Amino acid sequence: MATVAQVRVEPDESGMRLDRWFKVHYPGLGFGHLQKLLRSGQIRIDGGRAKSDSRLQAGQIVRVPPIAADTAPTLGQGLTPNTIRNRQDDDVLSQMLIYEDDKVFVFNKPAGLAVQGGSGISRHVDNMLEAWRNRRGEKPRLVHRIDRDTSGVLVVARTRSAAVALTRAFRKRDTRKVYWAIVKGVPSPAAGRISTYLVKEATPDGDRMRVARHGEEGADHALSHYRVIDQAAQRFAWLEMEPHTGRTHQLRVHAAHIGHPILGDPKYFEADTNFEFPGGVQKRLHLHARRIFIPHPDGGMIDQVAALPPHMVQTFNLFGFDEATSED
């Protein structure tokens, strides 16, 4: 026989609306039925009456009256049919994973895999995360993005509270992101800052970012830092780049703006007529999110490094670049 349940609110559910909490724990419970239970006082928080928009706090006890079996959560509920059919998503995520704890996943995203959906994109990380819903049905949450053609570190929150904390850290710029790039030519000076305004514009080849004037409609300030780690015959350089702001394609546009576009960039690499792409170097974007420092939701810092993708390893070997010289 069904009985009344007394369910404790978990720490990561603090601040969640009561109706959202029921949707997570009892996904089969309809909105109308929930409202009826609330109006009749059958649902209570710490013994007191509650409303659908009541905000929960960790440790509170939610009184849940007997609910029909078809509305109660069952093992595996919340997994979409697509997730069940496509076990490859779970395998890919497992291969990408470089760090995990109770609050955070850190992945090394391969080049060519989009983080979110868009025009012409059917497979992306956000959709793949459906395969990793937790026992309460919560899907891990994206808290930042990197370009589809860029490989490297991607941080994902496992819980709602972690997502709030990590998103706040990105917004307040409490994070440090280090990228590696291989560019045409060798920048002079060997280290510097690039400060411009960027605006998005539509082109026949899709949206592009361009350097704009201060005050131009839609333009946002973008600031990046770079330093040359090594160079190959004065023709190519290995750069460490750090975006202070987080504009779309920021590092790619900034590298091109100073006359040293990133190798393999399909949007911003404009070579002169005498340029020949080096033999043995793949025509793929040579930009990699190498390392991230970000405050952990529970305190301390997350410091994770992502291994280079195969096409950049190949180029490093051809140019004689040694990762040990980067002073990671």
C-alpha positions as CSV (number, residue, x, y, z in Angstrom):
1,M,0.0,0.0,0.0
2,A,1.3,3.5,-0.9
3,T,2.3,5.6,2.1
4,V,3.3,9.2,2.8
5,A,6.9,9.9,2.0
6,Q,9.1,12.4,3.8
7,V,11.8,13.4,1.3
8,R,14.8,15.5,2.4
9,V,15.9,18.3,0.0
10,E,19.5,17.7,-1.2
11,P,22.2,20.5,-1.0
12,D,22.3,20.9,-4.8
13,E,18.5,21.4,-4.9
14,S,18.7,24.5,-2.7
15,G,16.8,27.4,-4.3
16,M,14.8,25.1,-6.6
17,R,11.1,25.9,-7.0
18,L,8.8,23.2,-5.6
19,D,7.1,22.5,-8.9
20,R,10.4,22.0,-10.6
21,W,11.5,19.7,-7.7
22,F,8.4,17.6,-8.3
23,K,9.1,17.5,-12.0
24,V,12.6,16.1,-11.3
25,H,11.5,13.6,-8.7
26,Y,8.0,12.6,-10.0
27,P,8.1,13.4,-13.8
28,G,4.8,11.6,-14.3
29,L,2.9,13.9,-12.0
30,G,0.8,16.3,-14.0
31,F,0.6,20.1,-13.2
32,G,-3.1,20.0,-12.5
33,H,-2.7,17.0,-10.1
34,L,0.2,18.8,-8.3
35,Q,-1.9,22.0,-7.8
36,K,-4.7,19.9,-6.4
37,L,-2.4,18.3,-3.9
38,L,-1.0,21.7,-2.9
39,R,-4.4,23.3,-2.5
40,S,-5.6,20.5,-0.3
41,G,-2.5,20.7,1.9
42,Q,-1.4,17.2,1.2
43,I,2.1,18.5,0.1
44,R,3.9,20.3,2.9
45,I,7.4,21.7,3.5
46,D,8.7,21.2,7.1
47,G,5.1,20.7,8.1
48,G,3.8,23.9,6.6
49,R,1.6,24.5,3.6
50,A,3.4,25.2,0.4
51,K,2.9,26.8,-3.1
52,S,4.2,25.7,-6.4
53,D,6.6,28.6,-6.5
54,S,8.0,28.0,-3.0
55,R,11.8,28.0,-3.0
56,L,13.4,25.0,-1.3
57,Q,16.3,25.0,1.1
58,A,18.8,22.2,1.7
59,G,17.7,19.9,4.5
60,Q,14.0,20.8,4.4
61,I,11.6,17.9,4.4
62,V,8.9,17.7,1.7
63,R,5.8,15.7,2.6
64,V,4.8,13.7,-0.5
65,P,1.4,12.0,-0.3
66,P,0.6,8.6,-1.9
67,I,1.0,9.1,-5.6
68,A,-0.2,6.7,-8.3
69,A,2.4,4.2,-9.4
70,D,2.4,5.5,-12.9
71,T,3.6,8.9,-11.7
72,A,6.4,7.6,-9.4
73,P,9.9,7.6,-10.7
74,T,11.3,4.3,-12.0
75,L,14.8,3.1,-12.7
76,G,16.0,4.7,-16.0
77,Q,13.1,7.2,-16.2
78,G,14.2,10.4,-17.8
79,L,16.4,8.7,-20.4
80,T,15.1,9.6,-23.8
81,P,14.5,6.8,-26.4
82,N,17.3,8.4,-28.4
83,T,19.7,8.0,-25.5
84,I,18.7,4.3,-25.1
85,R,19.1,3.6,-28.8
86,N,22.4,5.5,-29.2
87,R,24.8,4.0,-26.6
88,Q,27.6,5.6,-28.7
89,D,27.1,8.9,-26.9
90,D,28.0,7.3,-23.6
91,D,31.1,5.8,-25.1
92,V,32.2,9.1,-26.7
93,L,31.7,11.0,-23.4
94,S,33.6,8.4,-21.5
95,Q,36.5,8.7,-23.9
96,M,36.5,12.5,-23.7
97,L,36.3,12.6,-19.9
98,I,39.5,13.8,-18.2
99,Y,38.2,14.7,-14.7
100,E,35.1,14.2,-12.6
101,D,33.8,14.7,-9.0
102,D,30.4,15.0,-7.5
103,K,29.9,18.5,-9.0
104,V,31.9,18.7,-12.2
105,F,32.8,16.9,-15.4
106,V,35.8,18.1,-17.4
107,F,36.1,16.9,-21.0
108,N,38.7,17.1,-23.7
109,K,36.4,17.9,-26.7
110,P,37.7,16.8,-30.1
111,A,37.9,19.2,-33.0
112,G,34.8,19.0,-35.2
113,L,32.3,18.2,-32.5
114,A,29.9,21.1,-31.7
115,V,29.1,22.0,-28.1
116,Q,25.5,23.0,-28.9
117,G,23.1,22.6,-31.7
118,G,22.5,25.0,-34.6
119,S,21.9,25.1,-38.3
120,G,22.9,21.9,-39.9
121,I,24.2,20.4,-36.6
122,S,22.5,17.2,-35.4
123,R,25.1,15.8,-33.0
124,H,26.6,17.9,-30.3
125,V,27.8,17.7,-26.7
126,D,24.6,19.2,-25.1
127,N,22.5,16.5,-26.7
128,M,25.0,13.7,-25.9
129,L,24.8,14.7,-22.2
130,E,21.2,13.2,-22.2
131,A,23.0,9.9,-21.7
132,W,24.4,11.0,-18.4
133,R,21.3,12.1,-16.5
134,N,21.6,11.3,-12.8
135,R,19.2,9.2,-10.8
136,R,16.9,12.3,-10.3
137,G,16.7,12.8,-14.0
138,E,19.0,15.9,-14.1
139,K,21.0,16.4,-17.2
140,P,24.6,17.8,-16.8
141,R,24.6,21.5,-17.7
142,L,26.9,23.4,-20.1
143,V,28.4,26.5,-18.4
144,H,30.6,27.7,-21.3
145,R,31.3,26.9,-25.0
146,I,34.3,26.5,-27.3
147,D,34.1,26.7,-31.1
148,R,33.2,23.5,-33.0
149,D,36.6,23.4,-34.8
150,T,38.5,24.1,-31.6
151,S,39.5,21.2,-29.4
152,G,40.2,21.1,-25.7
153,V,38.9,21.7,-22.2
154,L,35.2,21.9,-21.7
155,V,33.7,22.2,-18.2
156,V,30.2,20.8,-17.5
157,A,28.3,21.1,-14.2
158,R,26.7,17.9,-12.8
159,T,24.2,19.7,-10.6
160,R,22.0,22.8,-10.7
161,S,24.0,24.5,-7.8
162,A,27.3,23.7,-9.5
163,A,26.0,25.3,-12.7
164,V,25.1,28.5,-10.9
165,A,28.5,28.7,-9.3
166,L,30.5,27.9,-12.4
167,T,28.5,30.3,-14.6
168,R,29.0,33.0,-12.0
169,A,32.8,32.4,-12.2
170,F,32.8,32.8,-16.0
171,R,30.7,35.9,-15.8
172,K,32.9,37.5,-13.1
173,R,36.0,36.4,-15.1
174,D,37.4,34.5,-12.1
175,T,38.6,31.9,-14.6
176,R,41.8,31.6,-16.6
177,K,41.7,29.8,-20.0
178,V,45.0,29.0,-21.8
179,Y,44.9,28.1,-25.5
180,W,47.7,26.9,-27.8
181,A,47.8,27.9,-31.4
182,I,50.1,27.6,-34.4
183,V,50.1,30.6,-36.5
184,K,51.6,31.9,-39.8
185,G,54.7,33.9,-39.2
186,V,56.2,35.0,-35.9
187,P,54.6,37.9,-34.0
188,S,56.8,40.8,-32.9
189,P,56.9,41.6,-30.1
190,A,57.1,38.1,-28.8
191,A,54.4,38.8,-26.2
192,G,51.6,41.4,-26.1
193,R,48.0,42.2,-25.8
194,I,45.4,42.6,-28.5
195,S,42.5,45.0,-27.8
196,T,39.7,45.6,-30.3
197,Y,36.0,45.8,-30.8
198,L,34.3,42.9,-32.6
199,V,31.0,42.8,-34.4
200,K,29.2,39.9,-36.0
201,E,28.2,40.1,-39.6
202,A,26.4,37.8,-42.1
203,T,28.4,36.6,-45.1
204,P,27.6,34.1,-47.9
205,D,29.8,31.6,-46.0
206,G,27.9,32.1,-42.7
207,D,28.4,34.5,-39.8
208,R,31.8,36.0,-39.2
209,M,33.3,38.3,-36.7
210,R,35.2,41.4,-37.8
211,V,37.2,44.2,-36.1
212,A,34.9,47.2,-35.6
213,R,35.2,50.8,-34.5
214,H,34.4,51.8,-30.9
215,G,30.8,52.8,-30.7
216,E,29.8,50.8,-33.8
217,E,26.3,49.3,-33.4
218,G,26.6,45.7,-32.0
219,A,30.3,45.9,-31.3
220,D,31.7,44.5,-28.1
221,H,35.2,45.0,-26.6
222,A,37.5,42.0,-26.8
223,L,40.9,41.7,-25.1
224,S,43.4,38.9,-25.6
225,H,47.0,38.2,-24.5
226,Y,49.6,36.1,-26.3
227,R,53.2,35.0,-26.1
228,V,55.5,33.1,-28.5
229,I,56.6,29.8,-27.0
230,D,58.6,28.6,-30.0
231,Q,58.9,29.2,-33.8
232,A,59.8,27.2,-36.9
233,A,62.2,28.7,-39.4
234,Q,60.6,32.1,-38.9
235,R,57.6,30.9,-40.9
236,F,55.4,29.6,-38.1
237,A,55.0,30.2,-34.4
238,W,53.5,28.3,-31.5
239,L,51.6,30.7,-29.4
240,E,50.0,30.6,-25.9
241,M,46.9,32.7,-26.0
242,E,44.6,33.9,-23.2
243,P,41.2,35.5,-23.8
244,H,40.3,38.0,-21.1
245,T,36.9,38.4,-22.6
246,G,34.8,35.7,-24.3
247,R,33.7,36.9,-27.6
248,T,32.8,34.5,-30.5
249,H,35.9,33.5,-32.5
250,Q,37.9,36.1,-30.4
251,L,41.3,34.4,-30.6
252,R,40.9,33.5,-34.2
253,V,40.0,37.1,-35.2
254,H,42.7,38.6,-33.0
255,A,45.4,36.4,-34.5
256,A,44.4,37.4,-38.0
257,H,44.2,41.0,-36.9
258,I,47.9,41.2,-36.0
259,G,48.8,39.5,-39.3
260,H,49.4,36.0,-37.9
261,P,46.3,33.9,-38.7
262,I,45.9,30.5,-37.1
263,L,46.8,27.6,-39.4
264,G,43.8,25.8,-40.9
265,D,41.3,28.4,-39.9
266,P,38.5,28.1,-42.5
267,K,37.1,31.6,-41.8
268,Y,40.0,33.9,-41.0
269,F,43.1,32.5,-42.6
270,E,43.8,34.6,-45.7
271,A,47.2,33.6,-47.2
272,D,49.1,35.6,-49.8
273,T,49.6,34.1,-53.2
274,N,53.1,32.9,-52.3
275,F,52.0,30.9,-49.3
276,E,52.2,27.1,-49.5
277,F,50.5,25.0,-46.8
278,P,53.3,22.9,-45.3
279,G,53.4,19.3,-46.5
280,G,52.3,16.9,-43.8
281,V,50.2,19.5,-42.0
282,Q,46.5,18.9,-42.0
283,K,44.3,21.7,-43.1
284,R,42.4,21.8,-39.8
285,L,42.2,24.6,-37.2
286,H,45.3,24.6,-35.0
287,L,43.7,26.0,-31.9
288,H,43.4,24.0,-28.7
289,A,41.9,24.9,-25.3
290,R,44.9,23.6,-23.4
291,R,44.2,24.4,-19.8
292,I,41.6,25.9,-17.5
293,F,41.7,27.3,-13.9
294,I,38.3,27.8,-12.4
295,P,37.0,28.0,-8.8
296,H,35.4,24.7,-7.7
297,P,31.8,25.1,-6.5
298,D,32.9,23.6,-3.1
299,G,36.0,25.7,-2.8
300,G,39.6,25.4,-4.1
301,M,40.5,25.4,-7.8
302,I,39.9,23.2,-10.7
303,D,43.2,23.0,-12.8
304,Q,42.9,20.7,-15.8
305,V,45.1,20.2,-18.9
306,A,43.8,18.7,-22.1
307,A,46.1,16.7,-24.4
308,L,46.6,17.9,-27.9
309,P,44.4,16.6,-30.7
310,P,46.1,14.2,-33.2
311,H,46.4,16.8,-36.1
312,M,48.3,19.2,-33.8
313,V,50.5,16.4,-32.4
314,Q,51.4,15.7,-36.0
315,T,52.3,19.4,-36.7
316,F,54.2,19.7,-33.4
317,N,56.3,16.7,-34.5
318,L,56.9,18.1,-38.0
319,F,57.9,21.5,-36.7
320,G,60.0,20.2,-33.8
321,F,58.0,21.7,-31.1
322,D,58.4,20.2,-27.6
323,E,55.5,20.5,-25.2
324,A,58.0,20.5,-22.3
325,T,59.2,24.0,-23.3
326,S,55.7,25.5,-22.6
327,E,56.4,25.6,-18.8
328,D,52.9,24.2,-18.0
